[in-house]
Amino acid sequence: MLITLSSWPQRRRPNTTGSRTAPKPFVSDLQWKVIQDLFADPDPSPSGGRPRVAPRACLEGILWVLKNGGRWQDLPDRYPSPATCWRRHRDWTEAGLILKAWERLARIMDRRKLLDWSQAMG
């Protein structure tokens, strides 16, 4: 009788806490509260269609591309589709929302003396 490893019973501990390697979000809950009004969900289309992807999820995908220098096509599956993130990046950049969000967060960090402008602008 031949026993292969594929038929061997698997003993695994149940993972009740989620992935231990799940990456931290780029934007914390506190930071999101400061900027979320800039990225408000648009009203659904009267003609129907798919529901819009949450703005925070798209922002996380955009920040992944910007931080890692990857292509939109390389966006991991945990983020919305590359096309969706790319379109939101284009729209938000043209509307000045990315810059406004950065300014708000930088202003708070500066007030708390968390930014060293000589290093940031050096």
N, CA, C and O atoms as CSV, one atom per row, in Angstrom:
chain,resi,resn,atom,element,x,y,z
A,1,MET,N,N,0.846,-1.176,0.000
A,1,MET,CA,C,0.000,0.000,0.000
A,1,MET,C,C,0.892,1.239,0.000
A,1,MET,O,O,1.812,1.355,0.810
A,2,LEU,N,N,0.614,2.145,-0.900
A,2,LEU,CA,C,1.402,3.360,-1.046
A,2,LEU,C,C,0.672,4.513,-0.373
A,2,LEU,O,O,-0.486,4.793,-0.684
A,3,ILE,N,N,1.347,5.168,0.538
A,3,ILE,CA,C,0.757,6.334,1.210
A,3,ILE,C,C,1.522,7.565,0.748
A,3,ILE,O,O,2.745,7.636,0.864
A,4,THR,N,N,0.794,8.511,0.233
A,4,THR,CA,C,1.435,9.753,-0.198
A,4,THR,C,C,1.160,10.842,0.827
A,4,THR,O,O,0.238,10.739,1.636
A,5,LEU,N,N,1.960,11.863,0.779
A,5,LEU,CA,C,1.773,12.970,1.716
A,5,LEU,C,C,0.453,13.692,1.495
A,5,LEU,O,O,-0.113,14.259,2.430
A,6,SER,N,N,-0.034,13.674,0.274
A,6,SER,CA,C,-1.285,14.378,0.015
A,6,SER,C,C,-2.461,13.718,0.719
A,6,SER,O,O,-3.470,14.372,0.986
A,7,SER,N,N,-2.343,12.433,1.022
A,7,SER,CA,C,-3.450,11.775,1.719
A,7,SER,C,C,-3.235,11.762,3.230
A,7,SER,O,O,-4.108,11.323,3.979
A,8,TRP,N,N,-2.090,12.235,3.673
A,8,TRP,CA,C,-1.794,12.271,5.095
A,8,TRP,C,C,-2.696,13.297,5.780
A,8,TRP,O,O,-2.888,14.397,5.262
A,9,PRO,N,N,-3.247,12.944,6.936
A,9,PRO,CA,C,-4.139,13.908,7.592
A,9,PRO,C,C,-3.388,15.177,7.996
A,9,PRO,O,O,-2.274,15.121,8.516
A,10,GLN,N,N,-4.009,16.289,7.752
A,10,GLN,CA,C,-3.415,17.578,8.088
A,10,GLN,C,C,-3.870,18.005,9.479
A,10,GLN,O,O,-5.062,17.974,9.788
A,11,ARG,N,N,-2.940,18.394,10.292
A,11,ARG,CA,C,-3.277,18.934,11.614
A,11,ARG,C,C,-2.825,20.387,11.629
A,11,ARG,O,O,-1.634,20.694,11.599
A,12,ARG,N,N,-3.782,21.239,11.675
A,12,ARG,CA,C,-3.474,22.667,11.678
A,12,ARG,C,C,-4.198,23.331,12.831
A,12,ARG,O,O,-5.311,22.959,13.205
A,13,ARG,N,N,-3.532,24.316,13.373
A,13,ARG,CA,C,-4.208,25.105,14.398
A,13,ARG,C,C,-5.175,26.046,13.702
A,13,ARG,O,O,-4.843,26.639,12.676
A,14,PRO,N,N,-6.357,26.182,14.252
A,14,PRO,CA,C,-7.278,27.135,13.633
A,14,PRO,C,C,-6.758,28.561,13.805
A,14,PRO,O,O,-6.283,28.937,14.877
A,15,ASN,N,N,-6.852,29.325,12.764
A,15,ASN,CA,C,-6.410,30.717,12.813
A,15,ASN,C,C,-7.632,31.581,13.086
A,15,ASN,O,O,-8.345,31.973,12.162
A,16,THR,N,N,-7.867,31.873,14.345
A,16,THR,CA,C,-9.057,32.641,14.717
A,16,THR,C,C,-8.779,34.129,14.802
A,16,THR,O,O,-9.704,34.920,14.992
A,17,THR,N,N,-7.533,34.522,14.665
A,17,THR,CA,C,-7.203,35.944,14.797
A,17,THR,C,C,-6.907,36.599,13.460
A,17,THR,O,O,-6.538,37.773,13.430
A,18,GLY,N,N,-7.050,35.901,12.380
A,18,GLY,CA,C,-6.745,36.464,11.080
A,18,GLY,C,C,-5.287,36.240,10.724
A,18,GLY,O,O,-4.543,35.608,11.474
A,19,SER,N,N,-4.894,36.750,9.600
A,19,SER,CA,C,-3.527,36.557,9.130
A,19,SER,C,C,-2.537,37.264,10.041
A,19,SER,O,O,-2.744,38.408,10.444
A,20,ARG,N,N,-1.473,36.567,10.351
A,20,ARG,CA,C,-0.438,37.189,11.179
A,20,ARG,C,C,0.488,38.041,10.330
A,20,ARG,O,O,1.297,38.807,10.854
A,21,THR,N,N,0.370,37.907,9.041
A,21,THR,CA,C,1.228,38.684,8.160
A,21,THR,C,C,0.452,39.765,7.420
A,21,THR,O,O,0.981,40.388,6.500
A,22,ALA,N,N,-0.789,39.989,7.810
A,22,ALA,CA,C,-1.577,41.021,7.140
A,22,ALA,C,C,-0.900,42.372,7.347
A,22,ALA,O,O,-0.569,42.737,8.476
A,23,PRO,N,N,-0.695,43.103,6.274
A,23,PRO,CA,C,-0.004,44.378,6.409
A,23,PRO,C,C,-0.862,45.414,7.125
A,23,PRO,O,O,-2.091,45.381,7.066
A,24,LYS,N,N,-0.186,46.327,7.797
A,24,LYS,CA,C,-0.888,47.429,8.438
A,24,LYS,C,C,-1.373,48.378,7.356
A,24,LYS,O,O,-0.729,48.520,6.316
A,25,PRO,N,N,-2.499,49.025,7.594
A,25,PRO,CA,C,-2.941,50.016,6.602
A,25,PRO,C,C,-1.987,51.212,6.582
A,25,PRO,O,O,-1.337,51.513,7.583
A,26,PHE,N,N,-1.911,51.876,5.455
A,26,PHE,CA,C,-1.078,53.070,5.340
A,26,PHE,C,C,-1.694,54.229,6.113
A,26,PHE,O,O,-0.980,55.061,6.672
A,27,VAL,N,N,-3.026,54.279,6.141
A,27,VAL,CA,C,-3.748,55.369,6.800
A,27,VAL,C,C,-4.428,54.804,8.037
A,27,VAL,O,O,-5.264,53.906,7.937
A,28,SER,N,N,-4.068,55.332,9.203
A,28,SER,CA,C,-4.684,54.860,10.448
A,28,SER,C,C,-6.126,55.361,10.537
A,28,SER,O,O,-6.534,56.242,9.780
A,29,ASP,N,N,-6.884,54.798,11.458
A,29,ASP,CA,C,-8.265,55.242,11.655
A,29,ASP,C,C,-8.318,56.720,12.028
A,29,ASP,O,O,-9.190,57.449,11.556
A,30,LEU,N,N,-7.402,57.157,12.861
A,30,LEU,CA,C,-7.363,58.561,13.277
A,30,LEU,C,C,-7.043,59.476,12.091
A,30,LEU,O,O,-7.668,60.523,11.927
A,31,GLN,N,N,-6.082,59.085,11.277
A,31,GLN,CA,C,-5.753,59.876,10.089
A,31,GLN,C,C,-6.930,59.910,9.120
A,31,GLN,O,O,-7.210,60.945,8.514
A,32,TRP,N,N,-7.614,58.785,8.975
A,32,TRP,CA,C,-8.750,58.731,8.059
A,32,TRP,C,C,-9.858,59.678,8.516
A,32,TRP,O,O,-10.511,60.306,7.682
A,33,LYS,N,N,-10.077,59.790,9.822
A,33,LYS,CA,C,-11.102,60.713,10.331
A,33,LYS,C,C,-10.796,62.151,9.932
A,33,LYS,O,O,-11.705,62.945,9.689
A,34,VAL,N,N,-9.518,62.477,9.866
A,34,VAL,CA,C,-9.111,63.842,9.526
A,34,VAL,C,C,-9.379,64.154,8.048
A,34,VAL,O,O,-9.700,65.294,7.712
A,35,ILE,N,N,-9.254,63.178,7.178
A,35,ILE,CA,C,-9.327,63.448,5.730
A,35,ILE,C,C,-10.531,62.834,5.030
A,35,ILE,O,O,-10.725,63.076,3.838
A,36,GLN,N,N,-11.339,62.055,5.722
A,36,GLN,CA,C,-12.385,61.307,5.019
A,36,GLN,C,C,-13.421,62.193,4.341
A,36,GLN,O,O,-14.021,61.777,3.351
A,37,ASP,N,N,-13.647,63.402,4.847
A,37,ASP,CA,C,-14.633,64.274,4.200
A,37,ASP,C,C,-14.190,64.692,2.795
A,37,ASP,O,O,-15.023,65.048,1.961
A,38,LEU,N,N,-12.888,64.648,2.534
A,38,LEU,CA,C,-12.393,64.979,1.196
A,38,LEU,C,C,-12.767,63.912,0.172
A,38,LEU,O,O,-12.947,64.206,-1.010
A,39,PHE,N,N,-12.879,62.686,0.635
A,39,PHE,CA,C,-13.099,61.552,-0.262
A,39,PHE,C,C,-14.493,60.958,-0.072
A,39,PHE,O,O,-14.648,59.738,-0.019
A,40,ALA,N,N,-15.490,61.805,0.029
A,40,ALA,CA,C,-16.853,61.340,0.284
A,40,ALA,C,C,-17.331,60.414,-0.834
A,40,ALA,O,O,-16.984,60.586,-2.003
A,41,ASP,N,N,-18.136,59.428,-0.436
A,41,ASP,CA,C,-18.724,58.519,-1.420
A,41,ASP,C,C,-19.703,59.281,-2.296
A,41,ASP,O,O,-20.579,59.972,-1.775
A,42,PRO,N,N,-19.577,59.175,-3.609
A,42,PRO,CA,C,-20.569,59.815,-4.481
A,42,PRO,C,C,-21.892,59.063,-4.423
A,42,PRO,O,O,-21.939,57.881,-4.082
A,43,ASP,N,N,-22.953,59.765,-4.760
A,43,ASP,CA,C,-24.267,59.122,-4.787
A,43,ASP,C,C,-24.289,58.047,-5.865
A,43,ASP,O,O,-23.631,58.183,-6.897
A,44,PRO,N,N,-25.054,56.966,-5.624
A,44,PRO,CA,C,-25.151,55.927,-6.657
A,44,PRO,C,C,-25.795,56.478,-7.927
A,44,PRO,O,O,-26.608,57.402,-7.889
A,45,SER,N,N,-25.415,55.896,-9.023
A,45,SER,CA,C,-25.959,56.321,-10.309
A,45,SER,C,C,-27.441,55.965,-10.388
A,45,SER,O,O,-27.824,54.858,-10.011
A,46,PRO,N,N,-28.279,56.879,-10.870
A,46,PRO,CA,C,-29.708,56.562,-10.998
A,46,PRO,C,C,-29.971,55.450,-12.011
A,46,PRO,O,O,-31.017,54.802,-11.972
A,47,SER,N,N,-29.017,55.234,-12.917
A,47,SER,CA,C,-29.204,54.181,-13.916
A,47,SER,C,C,-28.746,52.819,-13.413
A,47,SER,O,O,-28.789,51.835,-14.151
A,48,GLY,N,N,-28.310,52.762,-12.163
A,48,GLY,CA,C,-27.897,51.482,-11.588
A,48,GLY,C,C,-26.417,51.233,-11.784
A,48,GLY,O,O,-25.623,52.168,-11.883
A,49,GLY,N,N,-26.058,49.974,-11.837
A,49,GLY,CA,C,-24.656,49.612,-11.991
A,49,GLY,C,C,-24.065,49.118,-10.683
A,49,GLY,O,O,-24.754,49.001,-9.669
A,50,ARG,N,N,-22.795,48.837,-10.732
A,50,ARG,CA,C,-22.103,48.332,-9.548
A,50,ARG,C,C,-22.006,49.412,-8.479
A,50,ARG,O,O,-21.910,50.599,-8.790
A,51,PRO,N,N,-22.032,48.994,-7.222
A,51,PRO,CA,C,-21.785,49.979,-6.165
A,51,PRO,C,C,-20.323,50.435,-6.214
A,51,PRO,O,O,-19.435,49.665,-6.579
A,52,ARG,N,N,-20.092,51.677,-5.846
A,52,ARG,CA,C,-18.736,52.223,-5.871
A,52,ARG,C,C,-17.887,51.594,-4.771
A,52,ARG,O,O,-18.393,51.247,-3.704
A,53,VAL,N,N,-16.617,51.454,-5.038
A,53,VAL,CA,C,-15.672,50.922,-4.055
A,53,VAL,C,C,-15.425,52.006,-3.009
A,53,VAL,O,O,-15.375,53.192,-3.334
A,54,ALA,N,N,-15.273,51.594,-1.761
A,54,ALA,CA,C,-15.048,52.539,-0.670
A,54,ALA,C,C,-13.797,53.382,-0.942
A,54,ALA,O,O,-12.773,52.852,-1.374
A,55,PRO,N,N,-13.880,54.686,-0.692
A,55,PRO,CA,C,-12.736,55.555,-0.969
A,55,PRO,C,C,-11.481,55.180,-0.180
A,55,PRO,O,O,-10.370,55.297,-0.696
A,56,ARG,N,N,-11.650,54.737,1.054
A,56,ARG,CA,C,-10.469,54.402,1.852
A,56,ARG,C,C,-9.708,53.229,1.232
A,56,ARG,O,O,-8.478,53.221,1.219
A,57,ALA,N,N,-10.438,52.246,0.723
A,57,ALA,CA,C,-9.785,51.101,0.086
A,57,ALA,C,C,-8.995,51.553,-1.144
A,57,ALA,O,O,-7.886,51.076,-1.385
A,58,CYS,N,N,-9.567,52.467,-1.914
A,58,CYS,CA,C,-8.855,52.986,-3.095
A,58,CYS,C,C,-7.631,53.787,-2.680
A,58,CYS,O,O,-6.575,53.674,-3.301
A,59,LEU,N,N,-7.763,54.597,-1.633
A,59,LEU,CA,C,-6.619,55.373,-1.162
A,59,LEU,C,C,-5.493,54.451,-0.706
A,59,LEU,O,O,-4.321,54.725,-0.966
A,60,GLU,N,N,-5.840,53.371,-0.034
A,60,GLU,CA,C,-4.820,52.407,0.393
A,60,GLU,C,C,-4.101,51.810,-0.825
A,60,GLU,O,O,-2.880,51.654,-0.814
A,61,GLY,N,N,-4.860,51.482,-1.867
A,61,GLY,CA,C,-4.248,50.955,-3.084
A,61,GLY,C,C,-3.334,51.971,-3.754
A,61,GLY,O,O,-2.250,51.625,-4.223
A,62,ILE,N,N,-3.772,53.218,-3.799
A,62,ILE,CA,C,-2.960,54.291,-4.382
A,62,ILE,C,C,-1.661,54.450,-3.597
A,62,ILE,O,O,-0.584,54.568,-4.181
A,63,LEU,N,N,-1.771,54.452,-2.281
A,63,LEU,CA,C,-0.579,54.617,-1.447
A,63,LEU,C,C,0.374,53.429,-1.590
A,63,LEU,O,O,1.590,53.590,-1.489
A,64,TRP,N,N,-0.182,52.237,-1.824
A,64,TRP,CA,C,0.688,51.072,-2.052
A,64,TRP,C,C,1.543,51.290,-3.297
A,64,TRP,O,O,2.750,51.046,-3.284
A,65,VAL,N,N,0.905,51.752,-4.372
A,65,VAL,CA,C,1.641,51.980,-5.623
A,65,VAL,C,C,2.693,53.073,-5.426
A,65,VAL,O,O,3.832,52.926,-5.869
A,66,LEU,N,N,2.314,54.167,-4.763
A,66,LEU,CA,C,3.249,55.273,-4.572
A,66,LEU,C,C,4.417,54.882,-3.670
A,66,LEU,O,O,5.557,55.271,-3.929
A,67,LYS,N,N,4.146,54.126,-2.626
A,67,LYS,CA,C,5.199,53.738,-1.686
A,67,LYS,C,C,6.146,52.704,-2.297
A,67,LYS,O,O,7.362,52.795,-2.130
A,68,ASN,N,N,5.594,51.737,-2.996
A,68,ASN,CA,C,6.402,50.634,-3.510
A,68,ASN,C,C,6.962,50.875,-4.908
A,68,ASN,O,O,7.833,50.139,-5.371
A,69,GLY,N,N,6.462,51.903,-5.573
A,69,GLY,CA,C,6.950,52.180,-6.917
A,69,GLY,C,C,6.541,51.123,-7.922
A,69,GLY,O,O,7.158,50.984,-8.978
A,70,GLY,N,N,5.502,50.381,-7.591
A,70,GLY,CA,C,5.038,49.321,-8.479
A,70,GLY,C,C,4.129,49.854,-9.576
A,70,GLY,O,O,3.735,51.021,-9.574
A,71,ARG,N,N,3.811,48.982,-10.496
A,71,ARG,CA,C,2.855,49.326,-11.547
A,71,ARG,C,C,1.453,49.097,-11.007
A,71,ARG,O,O,1.267,48.330,-10.062
A,72,TRP,N,N,0.489,49.744,-11.590
A,72,TRP,CA,C,-0.897,49.541,-11.159
A,72,TRP,C,C,-1.278,48.075,-11.303
A,72,TRP,O,O,-2.009,47.544,-10.467
A,73,GLN,N,N,-0.796,47.414,-12.347
A,73,GLN,CA,C,-1.125,46.011,-12.577
A,73,GLN,C,C,-0.569,45.105,-11.483
A,73,GLN,O,O,-1.045,43.983,-11.313
A,74,ASP,N,N,0.427,45.574,-10.742
A,74,ASP,CA,C,1.041,44.771,-9.683
A,74,ASP,C,C,0.342,44.929,-8.337
A,74,ASP,O,O,0.775,44.347,-7.343
A,75,LEU,N,N,-0.716,45.698,-8.297
A,75,LEU,CA,C,-1.443,45.940,-7.052
A,75,LEU,C,C,-1.931,44.616,-6.470
A,75,LEU,O,O,-2.594,43.850,-7.171
A,76,PRO,N,N,-1.620,44.326,-5.201
A,76,PRO,CA,C,-2.064,43.061,-4.598
A,76,PRO,C,C,-3.590,42.936,-4.572
A,76,PRO,O,O,-4.307,43.936,-4.614
A,77,ASP,N,N,-4.061,41.717,-4.504
A,77,ASP,CA,C,-5.498,41.437,-4.554
A,77,ASP,C,C,-6.277,42.004,-3.378
A,77,ASP,O,O,-7.500,42.123,-3.455
A,78,ARG,N,N,-5.601,42.355,-2.296
A,78,ARG,CA,C,-6.324,42.877,-1.130
A,78,ARG,C,C,-6.865,44.290,-1.379
A,78,ARG,O,O,-7.666,44.795,-0.593
A,79,TYR,N,N,-6.430,44.923,-2.463
A,79,TYR,CA,C,-6.890,46.265,-2.816
A,79,TYR,C,C,-7.918,46.171,-3.944
A,79,TYR,O,O,-8.037,45.130,-4.589
A,80,PRO,N,N,-8.664,47.259,-4.184
A,80,PRO,CA,C,-9.581,47.259,-5.336
A,80,PRO,C,C,-8.804,47.083,-6.642
A,80,PRO,O,O,-7.573,47.071,-6.649
A,81,SER,N,N,-9.527,46.950,-7.719
A,81,SER,CA,C,-8.870,46.684,-9.004
A,81,SER,C,C,-7.901,47.813,-9.367
A,81,SER,O,O,-8.113,48.967,-8.992
A,82,PRO,N,N,-6.844,47.472,-10.093
A,82,PRO,CA,C,-5.890,48.503,-10.513
A,82,PRO,C,C,-6.550,49.635,-11.305
A,82,PRO,O,O,-6.194,50.801,-11.132
A,83,ALA,N,N,-7.505,49.296,-12.168
A,83,ALA,CA,C,-8.167,50.336,-12.965
A,83,ALA,C,C,-8.952,51.296,-12.076
A,83,ALA,O,O,-8.938,52.507,-12.297
A,84,THR,N,N,-9.634,50.753,-11.074
A,84,THR,CA,C,-10.404,51.597,-10.158
A,84,THR,C,C,-9.477,52.525,-9.387
A,84,THR,O,O,-9.734,53.725,-9.291
A,85,CYS,N,N,-8.404,51.976,-8.840
A,85,CYS,CA,C,-7.456,52.800,-8.078
A,85,CYS,C,C,-6.817,53.855,-8.976
A,85,CYS,O,O,-6.636,54.998,-8.556
A,86,TRP,N,N,-6.476,53.483,-10.203
A,86,TRP,CA,C,-5.875,54.442,-11.128
A,86,TRP,C,C,-6.838,55.587,-11.436
A,86,TRP,O,O,-6.443,56.753,-11.428
A,87,ARG,N,N,-8.105,55.252,-11.708
A,87,ARG,CA,C,-9.095,56.300,-12.012
A,87,ARG,C,C,-9.293,57.238,-10.831
A,87,ARG,O,O,-9.343,58.457,-11.000
A,88,ARG,N,N,-9.407,56.663,-9.624
A,88,ARG,CA,C,-9.575,57.513,-8.438
A,88,ARG,C,C,-8.334,58.389,-8.242
A,88,ARG,O,O,-8.460,59.564,-7.899
A,89,HIS,N,N,-7.152,57.837,-8.453
A,89,HIS,CA,C,-5.929,58.634,-8.326
A,89,HIS,C,C,-5.957,59.802,-9.305
A,89,HIS,O,O,-5.650,60.935,-8.935
A,90,ARG,N,N,-6.322,59.528,-10.541
A,90,ARG,CA,C,-6.408,60.585,-11.554
A,90,ARG,C,C,-7.421,61.649,-11.144
A,90,ARG,O,O,-7.120,62.842,-11.172
A,91,ASP,N,N,-8.626,61.215,-10.762
A,91,ASP,CA,C,-9.689,62.156,-10.401
A,91,ASP,C,C,-9.322,62.975,-9.169
A,91,ASP,O,O,-9.491,64.194,-9.154
A,92,TRP,N,N,-8.822,62.304,-8.142
A,92,TRP,CA,C,-8.486,62.995,-6.897
A,92,TRP,C,C,-7.295,63.926,-7.076
A,92,TRP,O,O,-7.242,64.985,-6.450
A,93,THR,N,N,-6.343,63.552,-7.916
A,93,THR,CA,C,-5.192,64.416,-8.162
A,93,THR,C,C,-5.620,65.656,-8.931
A,93,THR,O,O,-5.218,66.769,-8.593
A,94,GLU,N,N,-6.438,65.468,-9.968
A,94,GLU,CA,C,-6.923,66.606,-10.752
A,94,GLU,C,C,-7.753,67.558,-9.901
A,94,GLU,O,O,-7.722,68.769,-10.117
A,95,ALA,N,N,-8.499,67.019,-8.932
A,95,ALA,CA,C,-9.330,67.848,-8.054
A,95,ALA,C,C,-8.536,68.443,-6.887
A,95,ALA,O,O,-9.074,69.240,-6.118
A,96,GLY,N,N,-7.272,68.065,-6.752
A,96,GLY,CA,C,-6.436,68.581,-5.675
A,96,GLY,C,C,-6.670,67.923,-4.327
A,96,GLY,O,O,-6.200,68.429,-3.307
A,97,LEU,N,N,-7.384,66.810,-4.299
A,97,LEU,CA,C,-7.733,66.176,-3.025
A,97,LEU,C,C,-6.550,65.479,-2.367
A,97,LEU,O,O,-6.434,65.492,-1.141
A,98,ILE,N,N,-5.679,64.876,-3.151
A,98,ILE,CA,C,-4.504,64.206,-2.578
A,98,ILE,C,C,-3.628,65.241,-1.871
A,98,ILE,O,O,-3.149,65.001,-0.764
A,99,LEU,N,N,-3.423,66.386,-2.511
A,99,LEU,CA,C,-2.615,67.448,-1.914
A,99,LEU,C,C,-3.278,67.996,-0.651
A,99,LEU,O,O,-2.601,68.220,0.352
A,100,LYS,N,N,-4.593,68.214,-0.691
A,100,LYS,CA,C,-5.297,68.715,0.503
A,100,LYS,C,C,-5.184,67.737,1.668
A,100,LYS,O,O,-4.986,68.150,2.811
A,101,ALA,N,N,-5.309,66.455,1.385
A,101,ALA,CA,C,-5.191,65.445,2.445
A,101,ALA,C,C,-3.785,65.470,3.029
A,101,ALA,O,O,-3.617,65.430,4.248
A,102,TRP,N,N,-2.774,65.536,2.166
A,102,TRP,CA,C,-1.393,65.586,2.639
A,102,TRP,C,C,-1.168,66.829,3.494
A,102,TRP,O,O,-0.522,66.751,4.538
A,103,GLU,N,N,-1.700,67.986,3.057
A,103,GLU,CA,C,-1.528,69.229,3.816
A,103,GLU,C,C,-2.161,69.132,5.196
A,103,GLU,O,O,-1.566,69.563,6.183
A,104,ARG,N,N,-3.358,68.572,5.273
A,104,ARG,CA,C,-4.023,68.420,6.573
A,104,ARG,C,C,-3.207,67.552,7.519
A,104,ARG,O,O,-2.987,67.911,8.676
A,105,LEU,N,N,-2.767,66.420,7.019
A,105,LEU,CA,C,-2.007,65.500,7.869
A,105,LEU,C,C,-0.652,66.097,8.249
A,105,LEU,O,O,-0.197,65.930,9.380
A,106,ALA,N,N,-0.009,66.787,7.317
A,106,ALA,CA,C,1.285,67.411,7.616
A,106,ALA,C,C,1.123,68.530,8.637
A,106,ALA,O,O,1.974,68.697,9.511
A,107,ARG,N,N,0.042,69.296,8.536
A,107,ARG,CA,C,-0.206,70.380,9.491
A,107,ARG,C,C,-0.354,69.837,10.908
A,107,ARG,O,O,0.191,70.407,11.854
A,108,ILE,N,N,-1.083,68.746,11.055
A,108,ILE,CA,C,-1.266,68.131,12.378
A,108,ILE,C,C,0.067,67.622,12.909
A,108,ILE,O,O,0.396,67.824,14.078
A,109,MET,N,N,0.825,66.966,12.052
A,109,MET,CA,C,2.129,66.455,12.489
A,109,MET,C,C,3.065,67.597,12.873
A,109,MET,O,O,3.837,67.475,13.825
A,110,ASP,N,N,2.999,68.703,12.138
A,110,ASP,CA,C,3.851,69.849,12.450
A,110,ASP,C,C,3.469,70.454,13.800
A,110,ASP,O,O,4.344,70.796,14.595
A,111,ARG,N,N,2.174,70.588,14.062
A,111,ARG,CA,C,1.720,71.125,15.353
A,111,ARG,C,C,2.189,70.259,16.509
A,111,ARG,O,O,2.477,70.765,17.593
A,112,ARG,N,N,2.266,68.975,16.283
A,112,ARG,CA,C,2.702,68.042,17.335
A,112,ARG,C,C,4.222,67.872,17.353
A,112,ARG,O,O,4.753,67.034,18.081
A,113,LYS,N,N,4.908,68.672,16.549
A,113,LYS,CA,C,6.377,68.627,16.469
A,113,LYS,C,C,6.885,67.249,16.044
A,113,LYS,O,O,7.904,66.769,16.540
A,114,LEU,N,N,6.158,66.624,15.117
A,114,LEU,CA,C,6.547,65.306,14.620
A,114,LEU,C,C,7.291,65.379,13.285
A,114,LEU,O,O,7.758,64.362,12.771
A,115,LEU,N,N,7.397,66.583,12.733
A,115,LEU,CA,C,8.102,66.750,11.463
A,115,LEU,C,C,9.373,67.552,11.677
A,115,LEU,O,O,9.368,68.575,12.363
A,116,ASP,N,N,10.440,67.091,11.096
A,116,ASP,CA,C,11.694,67.836,11.071
A,116,ASP,C,C,11.828,68.365,9.649
A,116,ASP,O,O,12.273,67.654,8.748
A,117,TRP,N,N,11.435,69.633,9.460
A,117,TRP,CA,C,11.394,70.190,8.119
A,117,TRP,C,C,12.781,70.272,7.483
A,117,TRP,O,O,12.899,70.272,6.258
A,118,SER,N,N,13.828,70.341,8.303
A,118,SER,CA,C,15.178,70.370,7.716
A,118,SER,C,C,15.488,69.034,7.038
A,118,SER,O,O,16.211,68.994,6.042
A,119,GLN,N,N,14.946,67.953,7.572
A,119,GLN,CA,C,15.125,66.637,6.951
A,119,GLN,C,C,14.154,66.445,5.789
A,119,GLN,O,O,14.510,65.877,4.756
A,120,ALA,N,N,12.917,66.928,5.972
A,120,ALA,CA,C,11.885,66.717,4.960
A,120,ALA,C,C,12.161,67.532,3.704
A,120,ALA,O,O,11.840,67.094,2.600
A,121,MET,N,N,12.745,68.694,3.858
A,121,MET,CA,C,12.961,69.580,2.716
A,121,MET,C,C,14.429,69.698,2.334
A,121,MET,O,O,14.778,70.437,1.414
A,122,GLY,N,N,15.297,68.964,3.044
A,122,GLY,CA,C,16.746,69.068,2.836
A,122,GLY,C,C,17.136,68.643,1.494
A,122,GLY,O,O,18.319,68.669,1.157
